[in-house]
């Protein structure tokens, strides 16, 4: 090999050596949500893309915005009426934030403010801002009576197990926000923590139909109270809830308030997202939604496209959730039922469906909800026809608490009727009649099924209606679906 060739070969070897001896270098893998790149500012966004994200954000954020707007509504109405607890429209319990209010009997059947109420329990309600101060709540001695305090966060998930199914003892309890770092005060039995600063409570106390039952439950109801920690004295407080003032019905109020208004969603969602921190795994979802909102702040066309998507989603995606076949999954014989109620996690589909149709379910171990709009032939239930539901002997809903079957009109509220009867179930056993073979047949329709059957009849409106089973403190067979409700048969 001549000198020139040797020089060229040496030069080539020197040139290639760094590559030949180098090792592969690993690109660092993300270890936290902050390590995951988000869409950079200024990225071009088509109208179709913006509206795709907008629809998704509307479905995802519907329950959260709903919760915050309800709290704001409680605060506004109590403020307009002296900043005290009261009965909105004379029927719905409301209170200033960080306090509660109770009914003293079943919810008035004429009310149209809240969908899918029941006439099995005495209700209470209260919204809280736990970043301001912890809240104490009292548990009187309910004895053998069924009761449960459902405590919800801003996502409509329950964050505590308080009630008869859990063996909760009488005493004082305290709920705190996600950032609370205090110590449990003396006299407080236990502390429960909400994942969000917003919390909502719905105490439910079972009561039979009789006047004696109504009288017996009053001393207990009067001790069901929620109040700021600064008002805690270690002694059980009492309020005579029968003396709550009755507030006038707000002007223009017809039916349940539309708590999520698509035209306002653009302004409201970012504020809610600041208060409701991401669940594990939601960080990228937050970043994705925020990237489009950031773009919309600088581009009116993107903002307009977003608002258009909210209006469309409200009509095309949210509105159909009011139908029961769009809620949950089949529960057998034409009924549907949710699975994850009040423990939704990332089940955004059913969280939003329930927020639209009947917000604030109990957890399944507390209450199993089963509902339908159609008869056994798939035809819409209409009061101009008569219907029957027959539970075979021993096949009524198996519960440790109680059960009921309720009729709702097409707005998911009660149908006023001369019998003043809106449901049948455990509370009705003193007058319901069983068939000779031990089975139980219930009747539904606008017309009486005949005098001998009227004890088992719930009047329905002439038009469309739906049926709704509640099984409180269900046996596992209801929760796991091995027990199925009977079909609904239209009579000739």
NUDO-460080 format. One record per residue (C-alpha): x negated, y, z; residue number from 1; chain. Coordinates in Angstrom, 1 decimal. Each point is the difference from the previous one (the first is absolute). Example, Ala and Ser with C-alpha at 12.3 -4.5 7.8 and 13.67 -1.06 7.14 Angstrom:
NUDO-460080
{{-12.3, -4.5, 7.8}, 1, 'A'}
{{-1.4, 3.4, -0.7}, 2, 'A'}
This chain:
NUDO-460080
{{0.0, 0.0, 0.0}, 1, 'A'}
{{-1.5, 3.4, -1.0}, 2, 'A'}
{{-0.3, 2.9, 2.4}, 3, 'A'}
{{3.0, 1.8, -1.5}, 4, 'A'}
{{2.3, -3.0, 0.5}, 5, 'A'}
{{-1.2, -0.5, 3.6}, 6, 'A'}
{{0.6, 3.7, 0.8}, 7, 'A'}
{{3.6, -0.2, -1.4}, 8, 'A'}
{{0.7, -3.2, 1.9}, 9, 'A'}
{{-1.3, 1.5, 3.3}, 10, 'A'}
{{2.1, 3.1, -0.6}, 11, 'A'}
{{3.1, -2.1, -0.6}, 12, 'A'}
{{-0.5, -2.0, 3.2}, 13, 'A'}
{{-0.5, 3.1, 2.1}, 14, 'A'}
{{3.2, 1.5, -1.5}, 15, 'A'}
{{2.1, -3.1, 0.8}, 16, 'A'}
{{-1.5, -0.8, 3.4}, 17, 'A'}
{{2.3, 2.3, 2.1}, 18, 'A'}
{{3.1, -1.7, -1.6}, 19, 'A'}
{{-1.3, -3.5, 0.3}, 20, 'A'}
{{-0.9, 0.4, 3.7}, 21, 'A'}
{{3.0, 2.1, 1.1}, 22, 'A'}
{{2.9, -1.6, 2.0}, 23, 'A'}
{{3.7, 0.5, -0.6}, 24, 'A'}
{{1.4, 2.9, 2.2}, 25, 'A'}
{{3.5, -0.5, 1.5}, 26, 'A'}
{{2.4, 2.9, -0.4}, 27, 'A'}
{{1.2, 0.7, 3.6}, 28, 'A'}
{{3.5, -1.6, 0.6}, 29, 'A'}
{{2.6, 2.2, 1.8}, 30, 'A'}
{{0.1, -0.7, 3.7}, 31, 'A'}
{{2.6, 2.6, 1.0}, 32, 'A'}
{{2.9, 1.7, -1.8}, 33, 'A'}
{{-2.2, 3.1, -0.3}, 34, 'A'}
{{-2.4, -1.9, -2.2}, 35, 'A'}
{{2.7, -0.7, -2.7}, 36, 'A'}
{{-0.1, 2.6, -2.8}, 37, 'A'}
{{3.3, 1.9, -0.6}, 38, 'A'}
{{1.1, 1.6, -3.3}, 39, 'A'}
{{-2.2, 3.1, -0.4}, 40, 'A'}
{{1.6, 3.4, -0.1}, 41, 'A'}
{{0.7, 1.4, -3.4}, 42, 'A'}
{{0.7, -3.4, -1.6}, 43, 'A'}
{{2.5, 0.2, -2.9}, 44, 'A'}
{{3.4, -1.4, 0.9}, 45, 'A'}
{{2.7, -0.8, -2.5}, 46, 'A'}
{{3.7, 0.7, 0.9}, 47, 'A'}
{{0.7, -3.7, -0.1}, 48, 'A'}
{{-2.8, -0.8, 2.5}, 49, 'A'}
{{1.0, 2.8, 2.3}, 50, 'A'}
{{3.6, -1.2, 0.1}, 51, 'A'}
{{-1.1, -3.6, 0.5}, 52, 'A'}
{{-1.9, 1.0, 3.1}, 53, 'A'}
{{2.9, 2.3, 1.0}, 54, 'A'}
{{2.6, -2.8, -0.1}, 55, 'A'}
{{-2.3, -2.2, 2.0}, 56, 'A'}
{{-0.6, 2.7, 2.6}, 57, 'A'}
{{3.7, 0.7, 0.3}, 58, 'A'}
{{0.8, -3.7, 0.7}, 59, 'A'}
{{-2.9, -0.3, 2.4}, 60, 'A'}
{{0.6, 3.2, 1.9}, 61, 'A'}
{{3.8, 0.0, 0.1}, 62, 'A'}
{{0.3, -1.5, 3.5}, 63, 'A'}
{{-2.7, 2.3, 1.4}, 64, 'A'}
{{1.5, 3.2, -1.3}, 65, 'A'}
{{3.4, -1.2, 1.1}, 66, 'A'}
{{-1.2, -0.5, 3.6}, 67, 'A'}
{{-1.6, 3.4, 0.2}, 68, 'A'}
{{2.9, 1.8, -1.5}, 69, 'A'}
{{2.4, -1.7, 2.5}, 70, 'A'}
{{-2.2, 1.2, 2.9}, 71, 'A'}
{{0.0, 3.5, -1.4}, 72, 'A'}
{{3.8, -0.3, -0.3}, 73, 'A'}
{{0.3, -1.0, 3.7}, 74, 'A'}
{{-2.2, 2.9, 1.0}, 75, 'A'}
{{1.9, 2.5, -2.1}, 76, 'A'}
{{3.5, -1.1, 1.1}, 77, 'A'}
{{-0.9, -0.1, 3.7}, 78, 'A'}
{{-1.6, 3.4, -0.4}, 79, 'A'}
{{3.1, 1.4, -1.6}, 80, 'A'}
{{2.0, -1.3, 2.9}, 81, 'A'}
{{-2.0, 1.3, 3.0}, 82, 'A'}
{{-2.9, -2.5, -0.2}, 83, 'A'}
{{1.8, -2.6, 2.0}, 84, 'A'}
{{1.3, -3.5, -0.7}, 85, 'A'}
{{3.4, -0.3, -1.6}, 86, 'A'}
{{2.3, -1.8, -2.4}, 87, 'A'}
{{-0.4, 1.1, -3.6}, 88, 'A'}
{{3.5, 0.4, -1.5}, 89, 'A'}
{{1.2, -1.3, 3.3}, 90, 'A'}
{{-1.1, -3.5, -0.7}, 91, 'A'}
{{-3.8, -0.5, -0.6}, 92, 'A'}
{{-2.4, 0.3, 3.0}, 93, 'A'}
{{-2.9, 2.5, -0.6}, 94, 'A'}
{{-2.5, 1.6, 2.2}, 95, 'A'}
{{-3.0, 2.4, -0.1}, 96, 'A'}
{{-3.3, -1.6, -1.0}, 97, 'A'}
{{-1.5, -2.1, 2.9}, 98, 'A'}
{{3.4, -0.6, 1.5}, 99, 'A'}
{{2.9, -2.4, -0.6}, 100, 'A'}
{{3.8, -0.2, 0.1}, 101, 'A'}
{{2.4, -2.9, 0.5}, 102, 'A'}
{{3.6, -0.7, -1.0}, 103, 'A'}
{{2.3, -1.5, 2.7}, 104, 'A'}
{{2.0, -2.3, -2.3}, 105, 'A'}
{{-0.1, -1.3, -3.5}, 106, 'A'}
{{-0.8, 2.5, -2.7}, 107, 'A'}
{{3.1, 1.7, -1.3}, 108, 'A'}
{{1.4, -1.8, -3.0}, 109, 'A'}
{{0.7, 3.3, -1.8}, 110, 'A'}
{{-3.7, 1.0, -0.1}, 111, 'A'}
{{-1.6, 0.2, -3.4}, 112, 'A'}
{{-3.4, 1.4, 0.9}, 113, 'A'}
{{-1.8, -3.3, 0.4}, 114, 'A'}
{{0.4, -3.1, -2.2}, 115, 'A'}
{{0.6, -3.5, 1.3}, 116, 'A'}
{{0.7, 0.7, 3.7}, 117, 'A'}
{{1.5, -2.9, 2.0}, 118, 'A'}
{{2.7, -0.2, 2.7}, 119, 'A'}
{{-1.9, -2.6, 2.1}, 120, 'A'}
{{-2.3, 2.2, 1.9}, 121, 'A'}
{{-0.2, 3.4, 1.7}, 122, 'A'}
{{-2.6, 2.1, -1.9}, 123, 'A'}
{{-2.6, 2.6, 1.0}, 124, 'A'}
{{-2.5, 1.9, -2.0}, 125, 'A'}
{{-3.0, 2.3, 0.4}, 126, 'A'}
{{-3.0, 1.3, -2.1}, 127, 'A'}
{{-3.4, 0.6, 1.5}, 128, 'A'}
{{-3.2, 1.9, -0.8}, 129, 'A'}
{{-2.6, -2.1, 2.0}, 130, 'A'}
{{-2.9, 2.3, -0.9}, 131, 'A'}
{{1.5, 2.6, 2.3}, 132, 'A'}
{{0.6, -2.2, 3.0}, 133, 'A'}
{{0.7, -3.7, 1.0}, 134, 'A'}
{{3.6, -0.9, 0.6}, 135, 'A'}
{{1.4, -2.0, 2.9}, 136, 'A'}
{{3.0, -2.2, -0.4}, 137, 'A'}
{{2.1, -1.7, 2.6}, 138, 'A'}
{{1.2, -3.7, 0.0}, 139, 'A'}
{{2.9, -0.6, 2.5}, 140, 'A'}
{{0.9, -3.5, 1.2}, 141, 'A'}
{{2.3, -1.2, -2.8}, 142, 'A'}
{{0.4, -3.5, 1.6}, 143, 'A'}
{{1.3, -2.5, -2.5}, 144, 'A'}
{{1.1, 2.7, -2.5}, 145, 'A'}
{{-1.7, 0.0, -3.4}, 146, 'A'}
{{-2.0, 3.2, -0.6}, 147, 'A'}
{{-2.9, 1.1, -2.1}, 148, 'A'}
{{-1.9, 3.3, -0.4}, 149, 'A'}
{{-1.3, 0.2, -3.6}, 150, 'A'}
{{-3.0, 2.3, -0.2}, 151, 'A'}
{{-1.1, 1.0, -3.5}, 152, 'A'}
{{-3.0, 1.8, -1.5}, 153, 'A'}
{{0.1, 2.2, -3.0}, 154, 'A'}
{{-0.1, -3.0, -2.4}, 155, 'A'}
{{3.2, -1.4, 1.7}, 156, 'A'}
{{-2.1, -2.9, 1.5}, 157, 'A'}
{{0.8, -0.9, 3.6}, 158, 'A'}
{{-3.1, 0.4, 2.3}, 159, 'A'}
{{1.3, -1.5, 3.2}, 160, 'A'}
{{1.9, -3.0, 1.4}, 161, 'A'}
{{2.5, 1.4, 2.4}, 162, 'A'}
{{3.2, -1.8, 0.8}, 163, 'A'}
{{1.8, -3.1, 1.1}, 164, 'A'}
{{-1.6, -2.4, -2.6}, 165, 'A'}
{{-3.4, 0.9, 1.5}, 166, 'A'}
{{0.8, -0.2, 3.7}, 167, 'A'}
{{-0.7, 3.7, 0.6}, 168, 'A'}
{{0.3, 0.8, 3.7}, 169, 'A'}
{{1.8, 3.1, 1.4}, 170, 'A'}
{{-2.3, 3.0, 0.6}, 171, 'A'}
{{-1.8, 2.9, -1.6}, 172, 'A'}
{{-1.9, -0.4, -3.3}, 173, 'A'}
{{-2.0, 2.5, -2.0}, 174, 'A'}
{{-0.6, 0.4, -3.8}, 175, 'A'}
{{-3.0, 1.8, -1.2}, 176, 'A'}
{{-1.4, 1.2, -3.4}, 177, 'A'}
{{-2.9, -1.6, -1.9}, 178, 'A'}
{{-2.6, 2.4, 1.4}, 179, 'A'}
{{1.0, -0.1, 3.7}, 180, 'A'}
{{-2.9, -0.8, 2.3}, 181, 'A'}
{{1.5, 0.5, 3.5}, 182, 'A'}
{{0.5, -2.5, 2.8}, 183, 'A'}
{{3.3, -1.6, 0.9}, 184, 'A'}
{{1.6, 2.1, 2.8}, 185, 'A'}
{{1.1, -1.7, 3.3}, 186, 'A'}
{{3.5, -1.3, -0.3}, 187, 'A'}
{{-0.1, -0.7, -3.7}, 188, 'A'}
{{0.4, -3.7, -0.7}, 189, 'A'}
{{-1.5, -0.1, -3.4}, 190, 'A'}
{{-1.2, 2.3, -2.9}, 191, 'A'}
{{0.9, -0.6, -3.7}, 192, 'A'}
{{-1.8, 1.8, -2.8}, 193, 'A'}
{{1.5, 1.3, -3.2}, 194, 'A'}
{{-2.2, -0.1, -3.1}, 195, 'A'}
{{1.2, 3.5, -0.9}, 196, 'A'}
{{0.7, 3.1, 1.9}, 197, 'A'}
{{3.7, -0.2, -1.1}, 198, 'A'}
{{2.1, -2.5, 1.9}, 199, 'A'}
{{3.7, -0.7, 0.0}, 200, 'A'}
{{2.1, -2.0, 2.6}, 201, 'A'}
{{3.3, -1.8, -0.4}, 202, 'A'}
{{1.2, -1.6, 3.2}, 203, 'A'}
{{2.7, -2.6, -0.7}, 204, 'A'}
{{2.0, -1.4, 3.0}, 205, 'A'}
{{2.6, -2.7, -0.7}, 206, 'A'}
{{3.6, 0.8, 1.2}, 207, 'A'}
{{3.2, -2.0, -0.4}, 208, 'A'}
{{3.3, 1.4, -1.3}, 209, 'A'}
{{1.8, 0.4, 3.4}, 210, 'A'}
{{0.5, 3.0, 2.1}, 211, 'A'}
{{-1.6, -1.9, 2.9}, 212, 'A'}
{{-3.2, -0.5, -2.1}, 213, 'A'}
{{-0.1, 3.6, -0.9}, 214, 'A'}
{{0.2, 1.0, 3.7}, 215, 'A'}
{{-2.5, -2.6, 1.1}, 216, 'A'}
{{-2.7, 1.2, -2.4}, 217, 'A'}
{{0.1, 3.7, 0.9}, 218, 'A'}
{{-2.3, -0.1, 3.0}, 219, 'A'}
{{-2.6, -1.8, -2.1}, 220, 'A'}
{{0.3, 2.4, -3.0}, 221, 'A'}
{{-0.4, 3.0, 2.3}, 222, 'A'}
{{-3.5, -1.2, 0.9}, 223, 'A'}
{{-1.1, -0.5, -3.6}, 224, 'A'}
{{-2.2, 3.0, -0.3}, 225, 'A'}
{{-3.1, 1.2, -1.9}, 226, 'A'}
{{-1.9, 3.1, 1.1}, 227, 'A'}
{{-3.5, 1.6, 0.0}, 228, 'A'}
{{-2.6, -1.4, 2.4}, 229, 'A'}
{{-0.2, 3.4, 1.7}, 230, 'A'}
{{3.6, -0.6, 1.2}, 231, 'A'}
{{-0.8, -3.4, 1.5}, 232, 'A'}
{{0.5, -0.2, 3.8}, 233, 'A'}
{{0.0, -3.7, 0.6}, 234, 'A'}
{{3.7, 0.0, 0.8}, 235, 'A'}
{{2.7, -1.2, -2.3}, 236, 'A'}
{{1.8, 2.9, -1.7}, 237, 'A'}
{{3.7, -0.1, -0.8}, 238, 'A'}
{{1.9, 2.0, -2.7}, 239, 'A'}
{{3.8, -0.1, -0.4}, 240, 'A'}
{{0.0, -0.5, -3.8}, 241, 'A'}
{{3.8, 0.4, -0.1}, 242, 'A'}
{{-0.5, 3.7, 0.5}, 243, 'A'}
{{-2.1, 0.6, -3.1}, 244, 'A'}
{{1.1, 3.1, -1.9}, 245, 'A'}
{{1.6, -0.6, -3.4}, 246, 'A'}
{{-1.6, 1.9, -2.7}, 247, 'A'}
{{1.9, 1.1, -3.1}, 248, 'A'}
{{-0.5, -1.9, -3.2}, 249, 'A'}
{{-2.6, 1.9, -2.1}, 250, 'A'}
{{1.5, 1.9, -2.9}, 251, 'A'}
{{0.2, -2.0, -3.2}, 252, 'A'}
{{-0.8, -3.4, 1.7}, 253, 'A'}
{{1.7, -2.8, -1.9}, 254, 'A'}
{{-1.3, -3.5, 0.5}, 255, 'A'}
{{-3.5, -0.9, 1.1}, 256, 'A'}
{{-2.5, 2.8, -0.3}, 257, 'A'}
{{-2.2, -0.3, -3.0}, 258, 'A'}
{{-3.2, -0.1, 2.0}, 259, 'A'}
{{-2.4, -0.3, -3.0}, 260, 'A'}
{{0.6, 2.6, -2.7}, 261, 'A'}
{{-2.1, -0.7, -3.1}, 262, 'A'}
{{-0.4, 3.6, -0.9}, 263, 'A'}
{{-1.6, 0.6, 3.4}, 264, 'A'}
{{-2.1, -3.1, 0.1}, 265, 'A'}
{{-3.0, 1.6, -1.6}, 266, 'A'}
{{-0.3, 2.6, 2.8}, 267, 'A'}
{{0.8, -2.5, 2.8}, 268, 'A'}
{{-2.1, -3.1, -0.7}, 269, 'A'}
{{-3.5, 1.5, 0.5}, 270, 'A'}
{{0.9, 1.3, 3.5}, 271, 'A'}
{{1.4, -3.4, 1.0}, 272, 'A'}
{{-3.1, -1.7, -1.3}, 273, 'A'}
{{-2.2, 2.2, 2.2}, 274, 'A'}
{{2.1, -1.1, 3.1}, 275, 'A'}
{{0.2, -3.7, -1.0}, 276, 'A'}
{{-3.5, -1.4, -0.4}, 277, 'A'}
{{-0.5, -2.9, -2.4}, 278, 'A'}
{{0.5, -3.5, 1.2}, 279, 'A'}
{{-3.0, -2.3, -0.6}, 280, 'A'}
{{-0.2, -0.4, -3.8}, 281, 'A'}
{{2.0, 3.1, -0.8}, 282, 'A'}
{{-2.9, 2.4, -0.3}, 283, 'A'}
{{-0.3, -0.5, -3.7}, 284, 'A'}
{{3.7, 0.5, -0.4}, 285, 'A'}
{{-0.2, 3.3, 1.8}, 286, 'A'}
{{-2.9, 1.1, -2.1}, 287, 'A'}
{{1.8, -0.9, -3.2}, 288, 'A'}
{{3.1, 1.9, 0.9}, 289, 'A'}
{{-1.9, 3.0, 1.2}, 290, 'A'}
{{-2.0, 0.2, -3.2}, 291, 'A'}
{{3.2, 0.7, -2.0}, 292, 'A'}
{{1.3, 2.5, 2.6}, 293, 'A'}
{{-3.4, 1.8, -0.2}, 294, 'A'}
{{0.3, 0.2, -3.8}, 295, 'A'}
{{3.5, 1.3, 0.3}, 296, 'A'}
{{-1.1, 2.8, 2.2}, 297, 'A'}
{{-2.0, 1.4, -2.9}, 298, 'A'}
{{2.3, -1.0, -2.9}, 299, 'A'}
{{3.7, 0.9, 0.0}, 300, 'A'}
{{0.7, -2.5, -2.7}, 301, 'A'}
{{-1.3, -2.9, 2.2}, 302, 'A'}
{{2.1, 1.3, 2.9}, 303, 'A'}
{{3.1, 0.2, -2.2}, 304, 'A'}
{{-0.7, -3.6, -1.3}, 305, 'A'}
{{-0.2, -1.2, 3.6}, 306, 'A'}
{{3.3, 1.6, 1.1}, 307, 'A'}
{{1.6, -1.5, -3.1}, 308, 'A'}
{{-1.3, -3.4, 1.0}, 309, 'A'}
{{1.5, 0.3, 3.5}, 310, 'A'}
{{3.4, 0.9, -1.3}, 311, 'A'}
{{-0.1, -2.9, -2.4}, 312, 'A'}
{{-1.2, -2.4, 2.7}, 313, 'A'}
{{2.7, 1.1, 2.4}, 314, 'A'}
{{2.7, -0.8, -2.6}, 315, 'A'}
{{-1.5, -3.1, -1.6}, 316, 'A'}
{{-1.9, -1.7, 2.8}, 317, 'A'}
{{1.3, 1.2, 3.3}, 318, 'A'}
{{3.7, 0.2, -0.6}, 319, 'A'}
{{0.4, -3.7, -0.9}, 320, 'A'}
{{-1.4, -0.9, 3.4}, 321, 'A'}
{{3.5, 0.9, 1.4}, 322, 'A'}
{{1.2, -3.3, -1.5}, 323, 'A'}
{{-0.6, -3.0, 2.3}, 324, 'A'}
{{-1.2, -2.3, -2.8}, 325, 'A'}
{{-2.9, 2.4, -0.3}, 326, 'A'}
{{-1.0, -0.4, 3.6}, 327, 'A'}
{{-2.1, -2.8, 1.4}, 328, 'A'}
{{0.3, -3.4, -1.4}, 329, 'A'}
{{2.7, -2.7, -0.4}, 330, 'A'}
{{1.2, -1.4, 3.4}, 331, 'A'}
{{2.2, -2.7, -1.5}, 332, 'A'}
{{3.6, -0.1, -1.4}, 333, 'A'}
{{-0.2, 3.4, -1.6}, 334, 'A'}
{{-1.3, 2.0, 3.0}, 335, 'A'}
{{-3.3, 2.0, 0.2}, 336, 'A'}
{{-2.2, 0.8, 2.9}, 337, 'A'}
{{-3.2, 1.9, 0.6}, 338, 'A'}
{{-3.0, -1.9, 1.4}, 339, 'A'}
{{-2.4, 2.6, 1.3}, 340, 'A'}
{{2.4, 2.5, 1.5}, 341, 'A'}
{{-1.6, 2.5, 2.4}, 342, 'A'}
{{-3.4, -1.7, -0.6}, 343, 'A'}
{{-0.4, 1.0, -3.6}, 344, 'A'}
{{-3.8, 0.3, -0.3}, 345, 'A'}
{{-0.6, 0.5, -3.7}, 346, 'A'}
{{3.4, -1.4, -1.0}, 347, 'A'}
{{0.8, 3.4, -1.5}, 348, 'A'}
{{2.8, -1.4, -2.2}, 349, 'A'}
{{2.2, -1.2, 2.9}, 350, 'A'}
{{-1.1, 2.9, 2.3}, 351, 'A'}
{{1.4, 2.4, -2.5}, 352, 'A'}
{{3.1, -2.0, -0.8}, 353, 'A'}
{{0.9, -0.1, 3.6}, 354, 'A'}
{{-0.7, 3.7, 0.5}, 355, 'A'}
{{2.5, 0.7, -2.8}, 356, 'A'}
{{2.7, -2.4, 1.0}, 357, 'A'}
{{-0.1, -0.4, 3.8}, 358, 'A'}
{{-3.1, 1.6, 1.6}, 359, 'A'}
{{-1.4, -1.2, 3.3}, 360, 'A'}
{{0.5, -3.7, 0.1}, 361, 'A'}
{{-1.0, -2.1, 3.1}, 362, 'A'}
{{-2.8, -2.5, -0.3}, 363, 'A'}
{{1.3, -3.5, -1.1}, 364, 'A'}
{{-0.5, -1.5, 3.5}, 365, 'A'}
{{2.3, 2.7, 1.3}, 366, 'A'}
{{2.6, 0.1, -2.9}, 367, 'A'}
{{0.4, -1.9, -3.2}, 368, 'A'}
{{2.0, 2.0, -2.6}, 369, 'A'}
{{1.8, -1.9, -2.8}, 370, 'A'}
{{2.2, 1.8, -2.5}, 371, 'A'}
{{1.8, -0.2, -3.4}, 372, 'A'}
{{2.2, 1.9, -2.5}, 373, 'A'}
{{1.4, -2.9, -2.0}, 374, 'A'}
{{2.2, -3.0, 0.5}, 375, 'A'}
{{-0.8, -3.7, -0.7}, 376, 'A'}
{{0.6, 0.6, -3.8}, 377, 'A'}
{{-2.3, 3.0, -0.1}, 378, 'A'}
{{2.8, 2.6, -0.2}, 379, 'A'}
{{-0.1, 3.2, 1.9}, 380, 'A'}
{{1.9, -0.1, 3.3}, 381, 'A'}
{{3.2, 2.1, -0.3}, 382, 'A'}
{{2.6, 0.6, 2.6}, 383, 'A'}
{{2.9, -0.5, -2.3}, 384, 'A'}
{{-0.9, -3.7, 0.2}, 385, 'A'}
{{-0.2, -2.2, 3.1}, 386, 'A'}
{{-3.1, -1.8, 1.1}, 387, 'A'}
{{-0.9, -2.6, 2.6}, 388, 'A'}
{{-3.2, -1.2, 1.6}, 389, 'A'}
{{0.1, -3.3, 1.8}, 390, 'A'}
{{-2.6, -1.2, 2.5}, 391, 'A'}
{{0.0, -3.7, 0.5}, 392, 'A'}
{{0.4, -1.3, 3.5}, 393, 'A'}
{{-3.1, 1.0, 1.9}, 394, 'A'}
{{-1.4, 1.9, -2.9}, 395, 'A'}
{{0.6, 3.6, 1.1}, 396, 'A'}
{{-3.3, 2.0, -0.1}, 397, 'A'}
{{-2.3, -1.7, 2.6}, 398, 'A'}
{{-1.1, 2.7, 2.4}, 399, 'A'}
{{-1.2, 0.6, 3.5}, 400, 'A'}
{{1.5, 3.5, -0.1}, 401, 'A'}
{{3.1, 0.6, -2.1}, 402, 'A'}
{{1.2, 0.2, -3.6}, 403, 'A'}
{{2.5, 1.9, -2.0}, 404, 'A'}
{{1.4, 0.3, -3.5}, 405, 'A'}
{{0.8, 3.6, -1.1}, 406, 'A'}
{{1.8, 1.5, -2.9}, 407, 'A'}
{{-1.4, 3.2, -1.6}, 408, 'A'}
{{1.5, 2.1, -2.8}, 409, 'A'}
{{-2.0, 1.0, -3.1}, 410, 'A'}
{{-1.8, 2.7, 2.0}, 411, 'A'}
{{-1.2, -2.6, 2.6}, 412, 'A'}
{{2.2, 1.5, 2.7}, 413, 'A'}
{{3.1, -1.2, 1.8}, 414, 'A'}
{{3.5, -0.1, -1.6}, 415, 'A'}
{{2.5, 1.6, 2.4}, 416, 'A'}
{{2.9, -2.3, 0.6}, 417, 'A'}
{{3.1, -0.4, 2.2}, 418, 'A'}
{{-1.5, -3.0, 1.9}, 419, 'A'}
{{-3.1, 2.1, 0.8}, 420, 'A'}
{{-2.0, -3.1, -0.8}, 421, 'A'}
{{-3.2, 0.1, -2.0}, 422, 'A'}
{{-1.7, -3.3, 0.9}, 423, 'A'}
{{0.5, -3.4, 1.6}, 424, 'A'}
{{-2.4, -2.1, 1.9}, 425, 'A'}
{{-1.2, -0.8, 3.5}, 426, 'A'}
{{1.9, 2.9, 1.6}, 427, 'A'}
{{3.2, -1.3, -1.7}, 428, 'A'}
{{0.1, -3.5, 1.5}, 429, 'A'}
{{2.8, 0.9, 2.4}, 430, 'A'}
{{2.5, 0.4, -2.9}, 431, 'A'}
{{-1.4, -1.7, -3.1}, 432, 'A'}
{{1.7, -3.3, -0.8}, 433, 'A'}
{{-1.8, -3.1, -1.0}, 434, 'A'}
{{1.3, -2.6, -2.5}, 435, 'A'}
{{1.2, -3.4, 1.3}, 436, 'A'}
{{-3.3, -1.6, -1.2}, 437, 'A'}
{{-2.0, 2.5, 2.0}, 438, 'A'}
{{-1.1, 2.1, -3.0}, 439, 'A'}
{{0.4, 3.8, 0.0}, 440, 'A'}
{{1.5, 1.9, -3.0}, 441, 'A'}
{{-0.3, 3.8, -0.3}, 442, 'A'}
{{2.1, 2.0, -2.4}, 443, 'A'}
{{-0.7, 3.2, -1.9}, 444, 'A'}
{{2.1, 2.2, -2.3}, 445, 'A'}
{{2.3, 3.0, -0.1}, 446, 'A'}
{{3.1, -2.1, 0.7}, 447, 'A'}
{{0.8, -2.1, 3.0}, 448, 'A'}
{{-0.7, -3.7, -0.6}, 449, 'A'}
{{3.2, -0.7, 2.1}, 450, 'A'}
{{1.0, 0.6, 3.6}, 451, 'A'}
{{-1.4, -3.4, 1.1}, 452, 'A'}
{{-3.4, 0.9, -1.4}, 453, 'A'}
{{-0.3, 3.7, 0.9}, 454, 'A'}
{{-2.0, -0.8, 3.1}, 455, 'A'}
{{-2.8, -1.0, -2.3}, 456, 'A'}
{{0.4, 2.8, -2.6}, 457, 'A'}
{{-2.1, 3.1, -0.6}, 458, 'A'}
{{1.8, 2.5, -2.2}, 459, 'A'}
{{-1.9, 1.2, -3.1}, 460, 'A'}
{{0.5, 2.9, -2.3}, 461, 'A'}
{{1.9, -0.5, -3.2}, 462, 'A'}
{{-3.1, 0.5, -2.0}, 463, 'A'}
{{-3.6, -1.3, 0.2}, 464, 'A'}
{{-1.4, -1.2, 3.3}, 465, 'A'}
{{-2.8, -2.1, 1.4}, 466, 'A'}
{{-0.5, -2.5, 2.8}, 467, 'A'}
{{-2.9, 0.1, 2.5}, 468, 'A'}
{{-1.0, -2.6, 2.6}, 469, 'A'}
{{-2.1, 0.9, 3.0}, 470, 'A'}
{{-1.5, -2.7, 2.1}, 471, 'A'}
{{-1.6, 1.4, 3.1}, 472, 'A'}
{{-2.8, -2.1, 1.6}, 473, 'A'}
{{0.3, -2.6, -2.7}, 474, 'A'}
{{-1.0, -3.6, 0.4}, 475, 'A'}
{{-2.9, -1.0, -2.2}, 476, 'A'}
{{2.3, -1.7, -2.5}, 477, 'A'}
{{1.4, 3.4, -1.0}, 478, 'A'}
{{-3.4, 1.6, -0.3}, 479, 'A'}
{{-1.6, -2.8, -2.0}, 480, 'A'}
{{3.1, -0.4, -2.2}, 481, 'A'}
{{1.0, -3.5, 0.8}, 482, 'A'}
{{3.4, 1.3, 1.3}, 483, 'A'}
{{2.0, 1.5, -2.9}, 484, 'A'}
{{3.1, 2.1, 0.3}, 485, 'A'}
{{3.1, -1.4, -1.8}, 486, 'A'}
{{1.2, 1.4, -3.3}, 487, 'A'}
{{2.7, 2.6, -0.5}, 488, 'A'}
{{3.1, -1.4, -1.7}, 489, 'A'}
{{2.5, 2.2, -1.8}, 490, 'A'}
{{3.6, -1.1, 0.5}, 491, 'A'}
{{2.6, -0.4, -2.7}, 492, 'A'}
